[in-house]
Amino acid sequence: MDAVTSSRIHPALVLLVDIVLVVVFAAIGRATHDGDVLGPFGAGLATTAWPFLVALGLGWLVARAWRAPLAPVRTGLIVWLVTVVVGMVLRAISGQGVAVAFVIVATITLGAFLVGWRAVARLASRHRRAV
């Protein structure tokens, strides 16, 4: 087992990074489209982020992400896909927009965030071991 999938990195820390990245995704979207990240009474960011945060939690459960939290394919891919699909369903149910362009941008951005950082961590781990 390599350092990336070992228990040396606590799964809670990896989950925290995922949460921060999902919130950053929502904040970027709000800043780009509304110009107001927090919205009235600070609820805007929460309104935008909650569907994806709930979906992220479900993605962690489906992937059993705590077993190999930094694995880009085994964990990252599943977490990403569940986060996008369930997040979009929750947005639709709650009356938020799910325009095709938004779905495309969200899929690409969340993929880069949730799979990409794991891939970078894996490469960094391999580089450290090679040195």
The 8 nearest C-alpha neighbors of each residue, nearest first, counted from 0:
[[1, 5, 4, 2, 3, 6, 67, 70],
 [2, 0, 3, 4, 5, 124, 125, 121],
 [3, 1, 5, 4, 124, 0, 7, 6],
 [4, 2, 1, 5, 121, 69, 124, 70],
 [5, 3, 67, 2, 1, 69, 70, 0],
 [6, 4, 2, 7, 3, 1, 0, 8],
 [5, 7, 8, 9, 4, 10, 2, 67],
 [8, 6, 5, 9, 2, 3, 4, 10],
 [9, 7, 6, 10, 5, 12, 13, 3],
 [8, 10, 11, 12, 6, 7, 13, 68],
 [11, 9, 13, 65, 12, 68, 14, 8],
 [12, 10, 14, 13, 9, 15, 65, 8],
 [11, 13, 15, 10, 14, 9, 16, 8],
 [12, 14, 10, 16, 15, 11, 17, 68],
 [15, 13, 11, 17, 16, 12, 10, 18],
 [14, 16, 12, 18, 13, 17, 11, 19],
 [15, 17, 13, 19, 14, 18, 20, 12],
 [18, 16, 14, 20, 15, 19, 21, 13],
 [19, 17, 15, 21, 20, 16, 14, 22],
 [18, 20, 22, 16, 17, 21, 23, 15],
 [19, 21, 23, 17, 22, 18, 24, 16],
 [22, 20, 24, 18, 23, 19, 17, 25],
 [21, 23, 25, 19, 24, 20, 48, 26],
 [22, 24, 20, 26, 21, 25, 27, 19],
 [25, 23, 21, 27, 22, 26, 20, 28],
 [26, 24, 22, 28, 48, 23, 27, 47],
 [27, 25, 23, 29, 28, 24, 36, 30],
 [28, 26, 30, 24, 25, 29, 31, 23],
 [29, 27, 31, 25, 26, 30, 32, 24],
 [28, 30, 36, 26, 33, 32, 31, 27],
 [29, 31, 34, 36, 27, 28, 35, 33],
 [32, 30, 28, 29, 34, 27, 33, 26],
 [31, 33, 29, 30, 34, 28, 35, 27],
 [34, 32, 29, 35, 30, 31, 36, 28],
 [33, 35, 30, 32, 31, 29, 36, 38],
 [36, 34, 33, 38, 30, 37, 29, 43],
 [35, 37, 30, 29, 26, 38, 44, 34],
 [38, 36, 41, 43, 44, 35, 42, 39],
 [37, 39, 43, 41, 35, 42, 36, 40],
 [40, 38, 41, 42, 43, 37, 35, 44],
 [39, 41, 42, 38, 37, 43, 44, 45],
 [42, 40, 37, 38, 39, 43, 44, 45],
 [41, 43, 45, 40, 44, 38, 39, 46],
 [44, 42, 38, 37, 46, 45, 41, 47],
 [43, 45, 37, 47, 46, 42, 36, 48],
 [44, 46, 48, 42, 47, 43, 49, 41],
 [47, 45, 43, 44, 48, 49, 42, 50],
 [46, 48, 44, 45, 25, 49, 43, 50],
 [49, 47, 45, 25, 51, 46, 50, 22],
 [48, 50, 52, 51, 45, 46, 47, 53],
 [51, 49, 86, 53, 89, 52, 48, 90],
 [50, 52, 86, 54, 49, 53, 48, 82],
 [51, 53, 55, 49, 54, 50, 48, 56],
 [54, 52, 56, 50, 55, 51, 49, 57],
 [55, 53, 82, 51, 57, 86, 85, 52],
 [56, 54, 82, 58, 52, 57, 53, 51],
 [57, 55, 59, 53, 58, 54, 52, 60],
 [56, 58, 54, 60, 59, 55, 61, 53],
 [59, 57, 78, 55, 81, 61, 56, 60],
 [58, 60, 64, 56, 62, 57, 61, 63],
 [59, 61, 63, 57, 58, 62, 56, 64],
 [60, 62, 58, 63, 59, 57, 77, 78],
 [63, 61, 64, 59, 60, 74, 77, 58],
 [64, 62, 60, 61, 65, 59, 66, 74],
 [63, 65, 68, 62, 59, 66, 74, 67],
 [64, 66, 68, 10, 63, 67, 59, 11],
 [67, 65, 64, 63, 68, 4, 10, 6],
 [68, 66, 4, 70, 65, 64, 69, 74],
 [69, 67, 64, 65, 10, 70, 66, 74],
 [68, 70, 117, 67, 3, 4, 71, 74],
 [69, 71, 74, 73, 67, 72, 68, 4],
 [72, 70, 75, 117, 114, 118, 74, 73],
 [73, 71, 76, 75, 74, 70, 114, 77],
 [72, 74, 70, 71, 75, 76, 77, 62],
 [75, 73, 70, 64, 77, 72, 62, 76],
 [76, 74, 71, 114, 78, 72, 77, 113],
 [75, 77, 72, 79, 78, 74, 114, 80],
 [76, 78, 80, 79, 74, 75, 62, 81],
 [79, 77, 58, 75, 81, 76, 80, 59],
 [80, 78, 82, 76, 77, 81, 113, 110],
 [79, 81, 83, 77, 82, 78, 84, 76],
 [82, 80, 58, 84, 78, 83, 79, 85],
 [81, 83, 54, 55, 79, 80, 86, 85],
 [82, 84, 86, 80, 81, 85, 87, 106],
 [85, 83, 81, 87, 86, 82, 80, 88],
 [84, 86, 88, 54, 87, 82, 81, 83],
 [87, 85, 51, 50, 83, 89, 54, 82],
 [88, 86, 90, 84, 85, 89, 83, 91],
 [87, 89, 85, 91, 90, 86, 92, 84],
 [88, 90, 92, 86, 50, 91, 87, 93],
 [91, 89, 95, 87, 93, 88, 92, 50],
 [92, 90, 88, 94, 89, 93, 95, 87],
 [93, 91, 89, 94, 90, 88, 95, 87],
 [92, 94, 90, 91, 95, 89, 88, 50],
 [95, 93, 91, 92, 90, 96, 89, 97],
 [96, 94, 90, 91, 93, 97, 92, 47],
 [95, 97, 98, 91, 94, 90, 101, 87],
 [96, 98, 101, 102, 91, 99, 87, 95],
 [97, 99, 101, 100, 96, 102, 103, 95],
 [98, 100, 102, 101, 103, 97, 104, 96],
 [101, 99, 103, 102, 98, 104, 97, 105],
 [102, 100, 104, 98, 103, 99, 105, 97],
 [101, 103, 99, 105, 100, 104, 106, 97],
 [102, 104, 100, 106, 101, 105, 99, 107],
 [103, 105, 101, 107, 106, 102, 108, 100],
 [106, 104, 102, 108, 103, 107, 109, 101],
 [107, 105, 103, 109, 104, 108, 110, 102],
 [106, 108, 110, 104, 105, 109, 111, 103],
 [109, 107, 105, 111, 110, 106, 104, 112],
 [108, 110, 112, 111, 106, 107, 113, 105],
 [111, 109, 107, 108, 113, 112, 114, 79],
 [110, 112, 115, 108, 109, 114, 113, 107],
 [111, 113, 109, 115, 110, 114, 116, 108],
 [114, 112, 110, 109, 79, 115, 75, 111],
 [115, 113, 75, 71, 117, 110, 111, 116],
 [116, 114, 111, 118, 112, 117, 113, 119],
 [115, 117, 119, 118, 114, 112, 120, 113],
 [116, 118, 120, 71, 69, 115, 114, 119],
 [119, 117, 121, 115, 71, 116, 120, 122],
 [118, 120, 116, 122, 117, 121, 123, 115],
 [119, 121, 117, 123, 118, 122, 124, 116],
 [122, 120, 124, 118, 119, 123, 3, 117],
 [123, 121, 119, 125, 124, 120, 126, 118],
 [122, 124, 126, 120, 121, 125, 119, 127],
 [123, 125, 121, 127, 122, 126, 120, 128],
 [126, 124, 122, 128, 123, 127, 129, 121],
 [125, 127, 123, 129, 124, 128, 122, 130],
 [128, 126, 124, 130, 129, 125, 123, 122],
 [127, 129, 125, 126, 130, 124, 123, 2],
 [130, 128, 126, 127, 125, 124, 123, 122],
 [129, 127, 128, 126, 125, 124, 123, 122]]
